Amino acid sequence: MDKKQLAKILADHGKWLRGEGGSRADLSGADLRSADLSLVDLSLVDLSFVDLRRADLRSANLSHLDLRDANLRSANLSHVDLSDANLNGANLRHVDLRSANLSHVDLSFVDLRDADLRSANLSFVDLRDADLSLVDLRSTNLSGADLSHNDYVISCTLTNFSMLAFMHENLLHVTSGCRRGLTIADAREYWSPDNKDAWTMKDEAWGAQRLRMIDFLESEASHLGWIK
């Protein structure tokens, strides 16, 4: 699709969103490879089966978007709002999703290999059977996420507190609450009794529980062959 045709479709869609006439955009199946769609309000556009490889979608509004089976490989989706979008069957391999909002999105069975999810909001996301190999999850919010049947993230829950472990650059990392993406060594140091002044709760039993969870996650990682 050429730039002039795309610009007209998006201008008409903007008018439609504002109640000024225009028409809702239907870009299903379109070839939008390397398109510059940064800062564009694409909410409610039909982008199913679209080819968005290497597209620039930084800070775009993609909420409530139909992206079924879309090819987003190597696209830049940093700082986008993808809340309530439909990404069933989408290819998100090598995608930049730093600081993106994917809260409550269904990412089950989605290919996220090599994706950058640093500081992204994945709270209450369905990640069942998603391919998270080599994904960067440092500082990612995974609270309430469903990671069942997933071979790339290990979870542990004690008394309503959850901790997750994942590999990054051949090192085991853990994330829990506001402490996200710590290496095992850094996590042990943070939750050691000598550091309790930095904890939310100044209770050594609270820290000891976190250390037990780290022990469990490290043991599971070793059992899976992630670490020696």
FIKOLZA-1660 file (N, C-alpha, C; in steps of 0.1 Angstrom, whole numbers, plus 5000, padded with zeros to 4 digits):
% residues 228
   i   px   py   pz ch aa at
   1 5008 4988 5000  A  M  N
   1 5000 5000 5000  A  M CA
   1 5009 5012 5000  A  M  C
   2 5006 5022 4991  A  D  N
   2 5014 5034 4990  A  D CA
   2 5011 5044 5001  A  D  C
   3 5020 5053 5004  A  K  N
   3 5018 5062 5015  A  K CA
   3 5006 5071 5014  A  K  C
   4 5003 5076 5002  A  K  N
   4 4992 5085 5000  A  K CA
   4 4979 5078 5003  A  K  C
   5 4977 5065 4998  A  Q  N
   5 4965 5058 5001  A  Q CA
   5 4963 5055 5015  A  Q  C
   6 4975 5051 5022  A  L  N
   6 4974 5048 5036  A  L CA
   6 4970 5061 5044  A  L  C
   7 4976 5072 5040  A  A  N
   7 4974 5085 5047  A  A CA
   7 4959 5089 5046  A  A  C
   8 4953 5087 5035  A  K  N
   8 4939 5090 5033  A  K CA
   8 4930 5081 5041  A  K  C
   9 4933 5068 5041  A  I  N
   9 4925 5058 5049  A  I CA
   9 4926 5062 5064  A  I  C
  10 4937 5066 5069  A  L  N
  10 4939 5069 5083  A  L CA
  10 4933 5083 5086  A  L  C
  11 4933 5092 5077  A  A  N
  11 4926 5105 5079  A  A CA
  11 4911 5103 5080  A  A  C
  12 4905 5094 5072  A  D  N
  12 4891 5092 5072  A  D CA
  12 4888 5084 5085  A  D  C
  13 4897 5076 5090  A  H  N
  13 4894 5068 5102  A  H CA
  13 4895 5078 5114  A  H  C
  14 4904 5087 5114  A  G  N
  14 4904 5097 5124  A  G CA
  14 4891 5105 5125  A  G  C
  15 4886 5109 5114  A  K  N
  15 4873 5116 5113  A  K CA
  15 4862 5108 5119  A  K  C
  16 4862 5095 5116  A  W  N
  16 4852 5085 5121  A  W CA
  16 4853 5084 5136  A  W  C
  17 4865 5083 5141  A  L  N
  17 4867 5082 5156  A  L CA
  17 4861 5095 5163  A  L  C
  18 4863 5106 5156  A  R  N
  18 4859 5119 5163  A  R CA
  18 4844 5122 5160  A  R  C
  19 4837 5113 5152  A  G  N
  19 4823 5116 5149  A  G CA
  19 4821 5127 5139  A  G  C
  20 4831 5128 5130  A  E  N
  20 4830 5139 5120  A  E CA
  20 4829 5133 5106  A  E  C
  21 4822 5122 5105  A  G  N
  21 4820 5116 5092  A  G CA
  21 4831 5106 5090  A  G  C
  22 4837 5106 5078  A  G  N
  22 4848 5096 5075  A  G CA
  22 4843 5082 5075  A  G  C
  23 4852 5072 5077  A  S  N
  23 4848 5058 5077  A  S CA
  23 4858 5050 5085  A  S  C
  24 4854 5040 5091  A  R  N
  24 4862 5031 5098  A  R CA
  24 4872 5024 5089  A  R  C
  25 4885 5024 5093  A  A  N
  25 4895 5018 5085  A  A CA
  25 4895 5003 5085  A  A  C
  26 4896 4996 5074  A  D  N
  26 4898 4982 5072  A  D CA
  26 4911 4980 5065  A  D  C
  27 4921 4976 5072  A  L  N
  27 4934 4973 5066  A  L CA
  27 4938 4958 5067  A  L  C
  28 4928 4950 5068  A  S  N
  28 4930 4936 5070  A  S CA
  28 4937 4931 5057  A  S  C
  29 4948 4923 5060  A  G  N
  29 4956 4917 5049  A  G CA
  29 4965 4927 5041  A  G  C
  30 4966 4939 5046  A  A  N
  30 4974 4949 5039  A  A CA
  30 4989 4947 5041  A  A  C
  31 4996 4951 5031  A  D  N
  31 5011 4951 5032  A  D CA
  31 5016 4964 5037  A  D  C
  32 5019 4965 5050  A  L  N
  32 5024 4977 5057  A  L CA
  32 5038 4975 5062  A  L  C
  33 5046 4968 5055  A  R  N
  33 5060 4966 5059  A  R CA
  33 5067 4979 5059  A  R  C
  34 5074 4981 5071  A  S  N
  34 5082 4993 5073  A  S CA
  34 5075 5006 5073  A  S  C
  35 5061 5005 5075  A  A  N
  35 5053 5017 5075  A  A CA
  35 5056 5025 5088  A  A  C
  36 5055 5039 5087  A  D  N
  36 5056 5047 5098  A  D CA
  36 5043 5050 5104  A  D  C
  37 5039 5044 5115  A  L  N
  37 5026 5046 5121  A  L CA
  37 5028 5051 5135  A  L  C
  38 5039 5057 5138  A  S  N
  38 5042 5061 5152  A  S CA
  38 5032 5073 5155  A  S  C
  39 5027 5072 5168  A  L  N
  39 5018 5082 5173  A  L CA
  39 5004 5082 5167  A  L  C
  40 5001 5073 5158  A  V  N
  40 4988 5072 5151  A  V CA
  40 4978 5065 5160  A  V  C
  41 4965 5071 5160  A  D  N
  41 4955 5064 5167  A  D CA
  41 4948 5054 5158  A  D  C
  42 4952 5041 5161  A  L  N
  42 4947 5030 5152  A  L CA
  42 4936 5022 5159  A  L  C
  43 4931 5027 5170  A  S  N
  43 4921 5020 5178  A  S CA
  43 4909 5017 5169  A  S  C
  44 4904 5004 5170  A  L  N
  44 4893 4999 5163  A  L CA
  44 4895 4997 5148  A  L  C
  45 4908 4998 5143  A  V  N
  45 4911 4995 5129  A  V CA
  45 4912 4979 5128  A  V  C
  46 4907 4974 5117  A  D  N
  46 4908 4959 5115  A  D CA
  46 4922 4957 5108  A  D  C
  47 4931 4951 5116  A  L  N
  47 4945 4949 5111  A  L CA
  47 4948 4934 5111  A  L  C
  48 4937 4926 5110  A  S  N
  48 4939 4911 5110  A  S CA
  48 4946 4907 5097  A  S  C
  49 4955 4898 5098  A  F  N
  49 4963 4892 5087  A  F CA
  49 4972 4902 5080  A  F  C
  50 4974 4914 5087  A  V  N
  50 4982 4924 5081  A  V CA
  50 4997 4921 5082  A  V  C
  51 5005 4926 5073  A  D  N
  51 5020 4924 5073  A  D CA
  51 5026 4937 5078  A  D  C
  52 5030 4937 5091  A  L  N
  52 5036 4949 5097  A  L CA
  52 5051 4947 5101  A  L  C
  53 5057 4938 5093  A  R  N
  53 5071 4936 5096  A  R CA
  53 5080 4949 5095  A  R  C
  54 5087 4951 5106  A  R  N
  54 5097 4963 5107  A  R CA
  54 5089 4976 5107  A  R  C
  55 5076 4976 5109  A  A  N
  55 5069 4988 5110  A  A CA
  55 5072 4996 5123  A  A  C
  56 5071 5010 5122  A  D  N
  56 5073 5018 5133  A  D CA
  56 5060 5022 5139  A  D  C
  57 5056 5016 5151  A  L  N
  57 5043 5019 5157  A  L CA
  57 5045 5025 5171  A  L  C
  58 5057 5031 5173  A  R  N
  58 5060 5037 5186  A  R CA
  58 5049 5047 5191  A  R  C
  59 5044 5044 5203  A  S  N
  59 5035 5053 5210  A  S CA
  59 5021 5053 5203  A  S  C
  60 5018 5044 5194  A  A  N
  60 5005 5044 5187  A  A CA
  60 4995 5038 5197  A  A  C
  61 4982 5042 5194  A  N  N
  61 4971 5036 5202  A  N CA
  61 4966 5024 5194  A  N  C
  62 4968 5012 5200  A  L  N
  62 4964 5000 5194  A  L CA
  62 4954 4993 5202  A  L  C
  63 4947 5000 5211  A  S  N
  63 4938 4994 5220  A  S CA
  63 4925 4989 5212  A  S  C
  64 4920 4978 5217  A  H  N
  64 4908 4972 5211  A  H CA
  64 4910 4968 5196  A  H  C
  65 4922 4966 5192  A  L  N
  65 4926 4964 5178  A  L CA
  65 4925 4949 5175  A  L  C
  66 4921 4946 5163  A  D  N
  66 4920 4932 5158  A  D CA
  66 4933 4930 5150  A  D  C
  67 4942 4922 5157  A  L  N
  67 4955 4919 5151  A  L CA
  67 4957 4904 5149  A  L  C
  68 4946 4897 5147  A  R  N
  68 4947 4883 5146  A  R CA
  68 4956 4879 5134  A  R  C
  69 4965 4870 5137  A  D  N
  69 4974 4864 5127  A  D CA
  69 4982 4875 5119  A  D  C
  70 4984 4887 5126  A  A  N
  70 4992 4897 5120  A  A CA
  70 5007 4894 5121  A  A  C
  71 5015 4898 5111  A  N  N
  71 5029 4896 5112  A  N CA
  71 5036 4909 5116  A  N  C
  72 5040 4909 5129  A  L  N
  72 5046 4921 5135  A  L CA
  72 5061 4918 5137  A  L  C
  73 5067 4909 5131  A  R  N
  73 5081 4905 5133  A  R CA
  73 5090 4918 5131  A  R  C
  74 5098 4920 5142  A  S  N
  74 5108 4931 5142  A  S CA
  74 5102 4945 5141  A  S  C
  75 5089 4946 5144  A  A  N
  75 5083 4959 5145  A  A CA
  75 5086 4966 5158  A  A  C
  76 5085 4980 5158  A  N  N
  76 5088 4987 5170  A  N CA
  76 5074 4991 5176  A  N  C
  77 5071 4985 5187  A  L  N
  77 5058 4987 5194  A  L CA
  77 5061 4993 5208  A  L  C
  78 5072 4999 5210  A  S  N
  78 5075 5005 5223  A  S CA
  78 5065 5016 5227  A  S  C
  79 5061 5016 5239  A  H  N
  79 5052 5026 5245  A  H CA
  79 5038 5025 5239  A  H  C
  80 5034 5015 5232  A  V  N
  80 5021 5014 5226  A  V CA
  80 5010 5009 5237  A  V  C
  81 4998 5013 5234  A  D  N
  81 4987 5008 5242  A  D CA
  81 4980 4997 5234  A  D  C
  82 4982 4984 5239  A  L  N
  82 4976 4972 5233  A  L CA
  82 4965 4966 5241  A  L  C
  83 4960 4974 5251  A  S  N
  83 4951 4968 5260  A  S CA
  83 4938 4963 5253  A  S  C
  84 4934 4951 5256  A  D  N
  84 4922 4945 5250  A  D CA
  84 4923 4943 5235  A  D  C
  85 4935 4943 5230  A  A  N
  85 4937 4939 5216  A  A CA
  85 4936 4924 5214  A  A  C
  86 4932 4920 5202  A  N  N
  86 4932 4906 5198  A  N CA
  86 4944 4902 5190  A  N  C
  87 4953 4895 5197  A  L  N
  87 4966 4891 5191  A  L CA
  87 4967 4876 5188  A  L  C
  88 4956 4869 5188  A  N  N
  88 4956 4855 5186  A  N CA
  88 4963 4851 5173  A  N  C
  89 4973 4843 5174  A  G  N
  89 4981 4838 5162  A  G CA
  89 4990 4848 5156  A  G  C
  90 4992 4860 5163  A  A  N
  90 5001 4870 5157  A  A CA
  90 5016 4866 5159  A  A  C
  91 5024 4870 5150  A  N  N
  91 5039 4868 5151  A  N CA
  91 5045 4880 5157  A  N  C
  92 5050 4879 5169  A  L  N
  92 5057 4890 5177  A  L CA
  92 5071 4887 5179  A  L  C
  93 5077 4880 5170  A  R  N
  93 5091 4876 5172  A  R CA
  93 5100 4888 5169  A  R  C
  94 5110 4891 5178  A  H  N
  94 5119 4902 5176  A  H CA
  94 5113 4915 5178  A  H  C
  95 5101 4916 5183  A  V  N
  95 5093 4928 5185  A  V CA
  95 5098 4936 5197  A  V  C
  96 5099 4950 5195  A  D  N
  96 5103 4959 5206  A  D CA
  96 5090 4963 5213  A  D  C
  97 5088 4958 5225  A  L  N
  97 5076 4961 5233  A  L CA
  97 5079 4968 5246  A  L  C
  98 5090 4975 5246  A  R  N
  98 5094 4981 5258  A  R CA
  98 5084 4991 5263  A  R  C
  99 5080 4991 5276  A  S  N
  99 5071 5000 5282  A  S CA
  99 5057 5000 5275  A  S  C
 100 5054 4989 5268  A  A  N
 100 5040 4988 5262  A  A CA
 100 5030 4983 5272  A  A  C
 101 5018 4986 5270  A  N  N
 101 5007 4982 5279  A  N CA
 101 4999 4971 5272  A  N  C
 102 5001 4958 5277  A  L  N
 102 4994 4947 5272  A  L CA
 102 4985 4940 5282  A  L  C
 103 4981 4948 5292  A  S  N
 103 4973 4943 5302  A  S CA
 103 4960 4936 5297  A  S  C
 104 4958 4924 5303  A  H  N
 104 4946 4916 5300  A  H CA
 104 4945 4911 5285  A  H  C
 105 4956 4911 5278  A  V  N
 105 4957 4906 5264  A  V CA
 105 4959 4891 5264  A  V  C
 106 4952 4885 5255  A  D  N
 106 4954 4870 5253  A  D CA
 106 4966 4868 5243  A  D  C
 107 4977 4863 5249  A  L  N
 107 4989 4860 5241  A  L CA
 107 4992 4845 5241  A  L  C
 108 4982 4837 5244  A  S  N
 108 4984 4823 5244  A  S CA
 108 4988 4818 5230  A  S  C
 109 4998 4809 5229  A  F  N
 109 5003 4803 5217  A  F CA
 109 5010 4814 5208  A  F  C
 110 5012 4826 5212  A  V  N
 110 5019 4836 5204  A  V CA
 110 5034 4834 5204  A  V  C
 111 5040 4837 5192  A  D  N
 111 5054 4836 5191  A  D CA
 111 5061 4849 5195  A  D  C
 112 5067 4849 5207  A  L  N
 112 5074 4861 5212  A  L CA
 112 5089 4859 5213  A  L  C
 113 5094 4850 5205  A  R  N
 113 5109 4847 5206  A  R CA
 113 5117 4860 5204  A  R  C
 114 5127 4862 5212  A  D  N
 114 5136 4874 5211  A  D CA
 114 5129 4887 5213  A  D  C
 115 5117 4888 5218  A  A  N
 115 5110 4901 5220  A  A CA
 115 5116 4908 5232  A  A  C
 116 5116 4921 5231  A  D  N
 116 5121 4930 5242  A  D CA
 116 5108 4935 5249  A  D  C
 117 5106 4930 5261  A  L  N
 117 5095 4933 5270  A  L CA
 117 5099 4941 5282  A  L  C
 118 5110 4947 5282  A  R  N
 118 5115 4954 5294  A  R CA
 118 5105 4965 5298  A  R  C
 119 5101 4965 5310  A  S  N
 119 5092 4976 5316  A  S CA
 119 5078 4975 5310  A  S  C
 120 5075 4965 5303  A  A  N
 120 5061 4964 5297  A  A CA
 120 5051 4959 5308  A  A  C
 121 5039 4963 5306  A  N  N
 121 5028 4959 5316  A  N CA
 121 5021 4947 5310  A  N  C
 122 5024 4935 5316  A  L  N
 122 5018 4922 5312  A  L CA
 122 5009 4917 5323  A  L  C
 123 5004 4926 5331  A  S  N
 123 4995 4921 5342  A  S CA
 123 4983 4914 5336  A  S  C
 124 4980 4903 5342  A  F  N
 124 4968 4895 5339  A  F CA
 124 4967 4891 5324  A  F  C
 125 4979 4889 5318  A  V  N
 125 4980 4885 5304  A  V CA
 125 4980 4870 5304  A  V  C
 126 4973 4864 5294  A  D  N
 126 4973 4850 5292  A  D CA
 126 4985 4846 5283  A  D  C
 127 4995 4840 5289  A  L  N
 127 5007 4835 5282  A  L CA
 127 5008 4820 5281  A  L  C
 128 4997 4813 5283  A  R  N
 128 4997 4799 5282  A  R CA
 128 5003 4794 5268  A  R  C
 129 5013 4786 5269  A  D  N
 129 5019 4780 5257  A  D CA
 129 5026 4790 5248  A  D  C
 130 5027 4803 5252  A  A  N
 130 5034 4813 5244  A  A CA
 130 5049 4809 5243  A  A  C
 131 5056 4812 5232  A  D  N
 131 5070 4810 5230  A  D CA
 131 5078 4822 5236  A  D  C
 132 5083 4821 5248  A  L  N
 132 5091 4832 5254  A  L CA
 132 5106 4829 5254  A  L  C
 133 5110 4821 5245  A  S  N
 133 5125 4818 5245  A  S CA
 133 5133 4831 5241  A  S  C
 134 5143 4834 5249  A  L  N
 134 5152 4845 5247  A  L CA
 134 5145 4859 5248  A  L  C
 135 5133 4859 5255  A  V  N
 135 5126 4871 5257  A  V CA
 135 5133 4879 5269  A  V  C
 136 5134 4892 5267  A  D  N
 136 5139 4901 5278  A  D CA
 136 5128 4905 5287  A  D  C
 137 5127 4900 5299  A  L  N
 137 5116 4903 5308  A  L CA
 137 5120 4911 5320  A  L  C
 138 5132 4918 5319  A  R  N
 138 5137 4926 5330  A  R CA
 138 5127 4938 5332  A  R  C
 139 5123 4940 5344  A  S  N
 139 5114 4951 5348  A  S CA
 139 5100 4950 5343  A  S  C
 140 5097 4938 5338  A  T  N
 140 5083 4935 5333  A  T CA
 140 5074 4933 5344  A  T  C
 141 5061 4938 5343  A  N  N
 141 5051 4936 5353  A  N CA
 141 5043 4924 5348  A  N  C
 142 5045 4912 5355  A  L  N
 142 5038 4900 5352  A  L CA
 142 5028 4896 5363  A  L  C
 143 5024 4905 5371  A  S  N
 143 5014 4902 5382  A  S CA
 143 5001 4897 5376  A  S  C
 144 4997 4885 5381  A  G  N
 144 4984 4879 5377  A  G CA
 144 4985 4873 5363  A  G  C
 145 4997 4872 5357  A  A  N
 145 4998 4866 5343  A  A CA
 145 4996 4851 5344  A  A  C
 146 4990 4845 5334  A  D  N
 146 4989 4830 5334  A  D CA
 146 5000 4825 5326  A  D  C
 147 5010 4818 5333  A  L  N
 147 5021 4812 5326  A  L CA
 147 5021 4797 5326  A  L  C
 148 5009 4791 5327  A  S  N
 148 5008 4777 5327  A  S CA
 148 5012 4771 5314  A  S  C
 149 5018 4759 5314  A  H  N
 149 5022 4752 5302  A  H CA
 149 5033 4760 5295  A  H  C
 150 5041 4768 5302  A  N  N
 150 5051 4776 5296  A  N CA
 150 5065 4771 5301  A  N  C
 151 5074 4768 5291  A  D  N
 151 5087 4762 5294  A  D CA
 151 5098 4773 5296  A  D  C
 152 5094 4786 5296  A  Y  N
 152 5104 4796 5296  A  Y CA
 152 5104 4805 5309  A  Y  C
 153 5094 4803 5317  A  V  N
 153 5093 4810 5329  A  V CA
 153 5089 4801 5340  A  V  C
 154 5095 4801 5352  A  I  N
 154 5092 4793 5363  A  I CA
 154 5085 4802 5374  A  I  C
 155 5074 4797 5380  A  S  N
 155 5067 4805 5390  A  S CA
 155 5067 4798 5403  A  S  C
 156 5066 4806 5414  A  C  N
 156 5065 4801 5427  A  C CA
 156 5056 4811 5435  A  C  C
 157 5047 4805 5443  A  T  N
 157 5037 4813 5450  A  T CA
 157 5037 4808 5465  A  T  C
 158 5039 4817 5474  A  L  N
 158 5037 4814 5489  A  L CA
 158 5029 4825 5495  A  L  C
 159 5019 4821 5502  A  T  N
 159 5010 4831 5510  A  T CA
 159 5007 4843 5501  A  T  C
 160 5002 4840 5489  A  N  N
 160 4997 4851 5480  A  N CA
 160 5008 4860 5475  A  N  C
 161 5020 4856 5476  A  F  N
 161 5032 4863 5470  A  F CA
 161 5038 4855 5459  A  F  C
 162 5040 4860 5447  A  S  N
 162 5045 4853 5436  A  S CA
 162 5059 4858 5432  A  S  C
 163 5067 4848 5428  A  M  N
 163 5080 4852 5422  A  M CA
 163 5082 4843 5410  A  M  C
 164 5088 4850 5400  A  L  N
 164 5091 4843 5387  A  L CA
 164 5105 4843 5384  A  L  C
 165 5110 4833 5376  A  A  N
 165 5124 4832 5372  A  A CA
 165 5124 4830 5357  A  A  C
 166 5134 4835 5351  A  F  N
 166 5136 4834 5337  A  F CA
 166 5151 4836 5333  A  F  C
 167 5155 4831 5322  A  M  N
 167 5169 4833 5318  A  M CA
 167 5171 4845 5309  A  M  C
 168 5182 4852 5311  A  H  N
 168 5186 4863 5302  A  H CA
 168 5201 4864 5302  A  H  C
 169 5206 4863 5289  A  E  N
 169 5221 4864 5287  A  E CA
 169 5228 4853 5296  A  E  C
 170 5222 4841 5296  A  N  N
 170 5228 4829 5303  A  N CA
 170 5228 4831 5318  A  N  C
 171 5220 4840 5323  A  L  N
 171 5219 4842 5338  A  L CA
 171 5205 4840 5342  A  L  C
 172 5203 4834 5354  A  L  N
 172 5189 4833 5359  A  L CA
 172 5185 4846 5366  A  L  C
 173 5174 4851 5362  A  H  N
 173 5168 4863 5369  A  H CA
 173 5155 4860 5376  A  H  C
 174 5152 4868 5386  A  V  N
 174 5139 4866 5392  A  V CA
 174 5132 4880 5393  A  V  C
 175 5119 4879 5393  A  T  N
 175 5111 4891 5394  A  T CA
 175 5099 4889 5403  A  T  C
 176 5096 4899 5411  A  S  N
 176 5085 4898 5421  A  S CA
 176 5082 4912 5426  A  S  C
 177 5069 4916 5425  A  G  N
 177 5065 4929 5430  A  G CA
 177 5073 4940 5422  A  G  C
 178 5078 4949 5430  A  C  N
 178 5085 4960 5424  A  C CA
 178 5100 4957 5421  A  C  C
 179 5104 4945 5426  A  R  N
 179 5118 4941 5424  A  R CA
 179 5118 4932 5412  A  R  C
 180 5122 4937 5400  A  R  N
 180 5120 4930 5388  A  R CA
 180 5134 4928 5380  A  R  C
 181 5136 4916 5375  A  G  N
 181 5148 4914 5367  A  G CA
 181 5161 4913 5374  A  G  C
 182 5161 4909 5387  A  L  N
 182 5173 4908 5395  A  L CA
 182 5180 4895 5391  A  L  C
 183 5193 4895 5390  A  T  N
 183 5200 4882 5390  A  T CA
 183 5198 4875 5403  A  T  C
 184 5200 4862 5403  A  I  N
 184 5199 4854 5415  A  I CA
 184 5208 4860 5426  A  I  C
 185 5220 4863 5422  A  A  N
 185 5230 4869 5432  A  A CA
 185 5225 4882 5438  A  A  C
 186 5219 4891 5429  A  D  N
 186 5214 4904 5434  A  D CA
 186 5202 4902 5443  A  D  C
 187 5193 4892 5439  A  A  N
 187 5181 4889 5447  A  A CA
 187 5185 4884 5461  A  A  C
 188 5194 4875 5461  A  R  N
 188 5199 4870 5475  A  R CA
 188 5204 4882 5483  A  R  C
 189 5212 4891 5477  A  E  N
 189 5217 4902 5484  A  E CA
 189 5206 4911 5489  A  E  C
 190 5196 4914 5480  A  Y  N
 190 5185 4923 5484  A  Y CA
 190 5177 4917 5496  A  Y  C
 191 5174 4904 5496  A  W  N
 191 5166 4898 5506  A  W CA
 191 5174 4892 5518  A  W  C
 192 5187 4896 5518  A  S  N
 192 5194 4891 5530  A  S CA
 192 5191 4899 5542  A  S  C
 193 5192 4893 5554  A  P  N
 193 5188 4901 5566  A  P CA
 193 5196 4914 5568  A  P  C
 194 5208 4915 5563  A  D  N
 194 5216 4927 5564  A  D CA
 194 5210 4939 5556  A  D  C
 195 5200 4936 5547  A  N  N
 195 5195 4946 5539  A  N CA
 195 5180 4949 5542  A  N  C
 196 5175 4945 5554  A  K  N
 196 5161 4946 5557  A  K CA
 196 5156 4960 5558  A  K  C
 197 5165 4970 5560  A  D  N
 197 5160 4984 5560  A  D CA
 197 5155 4988 5547  A  D  C
 198 5159 4981 5536  A  A  N
 198 5154 4985 5523  A  A CA
 198 5141 4978 5519  A  A  C
 199 5136 4968 5527  A  W  N
 199 5124 4961 5524  A  W CA
 199 5112 4969 5527  A  W  C
 200 5101 4965 5520  A  T  N
 200 5088 4971 5523  A  T CA
 200 5084 4967 5538  A  T  C
 201 5086 4955 5541  A  M  N
 201 5083 4950 5555  A  M CA
 201 5096 4947 5562  A  M  C
 202 5098 4953 5573  A  K  N
 202 5111 4951 5580  A  K CA
 202 5111 4939 5589  A  K  C
 203 5108 4928 5583  A  D  N
 203 5106 4915 5591  A  D CA
 203 5115 4905 5585  A  D  C
 204 5124 4899 5593  A  E  N
 204 5133 4889 5588  A  E CA
 204 5126 4877 5583  A  E  C
 205 5115 4873 5589  A  A  N
 205 5108 4861 5584  A  A CA
 205 5103 4864 5570  A  A  C
 206 5099 4876 5567  A  W  N
 206 5094 4880 5554  A  W CA
 206 5106 4878 5544  A  W  C
 207 5118 4883 5547  A  G  N
 207 5129 4881 5539  A  G CA
 207 5133 4866 5537  A  G  C
 208 5132 4859 5548  A  A  N
 208 5136 4845 5548  A  A CA
 208 5127 4837 5538  A  A  C
 209 5114 4841 5538  A  Q  N
 209 5104 4835 5528  A  Q CA
 209 5109 4837 5514  A  Q  C
 210 5113 4849 5511  A  R  N
 210 5118 4853 5497  A  R CA
 210 5130 4844 5494  A  R  C
 211 5139 4842 5503  A  L  N
 211 5151 4834 5501  A  L CA
 211 5147 4820 5498  A  L  C
 212 5137 4815 5505  A  R  N
 212 5133 4801 5502  A  R CA
 212 5127 4800 5488  A  R  C
 213 5120 4810 5484  A  M  N
 213 5114 4810 5471  A  M CA
 213 5125 4810 5460  A  M  C
 214 5136 4818 5463  A  I  N
 214 5147 4818 5454  A  I CA
 214 5154 4805 5453  A  I  C
 215 5155 4798 5465  A  D  N
 215 5161 4785 5465  A  D CA
 215 5153 4775 5456  A  D  C
 216 5140 4776 5457  A  F  N
 216 5131 4767 5449  A  F CA
 216 5132 4770 5435  A  F  C
 217 5132 4783 5431  A  L  N
 217 5133 4786 5417  A  L CA
 217 5147 4782 5411  A  L  C
 218 5157 4784 5419  A  E  N
 218 5170 4780 5414  A  E CA
 218 5171 4765 5412  A  E  C
 219 5165 4757 5422  A  S  N
 219 5165 4743 5421  A  S CA
 219 5157 4738 5408  A  S  C
 220 5146 4744 5406  A  E  N
 220 5138 4741 5394  A  E CA
 220 5146 4744 5381  A  E  C
 221 5152 4755 5381  A  A  N
 221 5160 4759 5369  A  A CA
 221 5171 4749 5367  A  A  C
 222 5177 4745 5377  A  S  N
 222 5188 4734 5376  A  S CA
 222 5182 4721 5371  A  S  C
 223 5170 4718 5376  A  H  N
 223 5164 4705 5372  A  H CA
 223 5160 4706 5357  A  H  C
 224 5157 4717 5352  A  L  N
 224 5153 4719 5338  A  L CA
 224 5165 4720 5329  A  L  C
 225 5177 4721 5335  A  G  N
 225 5189 4722 5327  A  G CA
 225 5193 4736 5323  A  G  C
 226 5185 4746 5329  A  W  N
 226 5188 4760 5325  A  W CA
 226 5202 4764 5331  A  W  C
 227 5205 4760 5343  A  I  N
 227 5218 4763 5350  A  I CA
 227 5224 4751 5355  A  I  C
 228 5237 4751 5358  A  K  N
 228 5244 4739 5364  A  K CA
 228 5245 4741 5379  A  K  C
% end
